[in-house]
Amino acid sequence: MIKNPPDDYPRITAALAYDDPEAAIGFLEKAFGFKARLVIPGPDGKPVHVEMEVFDRLIMFGPGICRLGFASSKELDGKWN
C-alpha cells in the first residue's frame, strides 16, 4: 500500500504554473532561498516538472498547459475561471 503522504513529502503541496519554469527556478532560489530538489526536463531540455523546497516546505511547478486546465496567470489573461 502506498504511504500517504509519501516519505519526504508534506501532506499539502502547492502546484503552480509558470510561463518560464527555468527562470522561476532562479527567481525562487534568489528571492526566497528555495533549492531545486527535482527537475524533469522535456524533450527540448526545458523543465516540465520542478520540485523545490525551503526548510520543510515544498512547491511543485511546471509550464502552464491550458488544455489540461493548468495555466499561468498570463495564459488566463490575469483572470480566475
Secondary structure, 3 states (H helix, E strand, C coil): CCCCCCCCCCCCCEEEEECCHHHHHHHHHHHHCCEEEEEEECCCCCEEEEEEEECCEEEEEEECEHHHCECCCCCCCCCCC
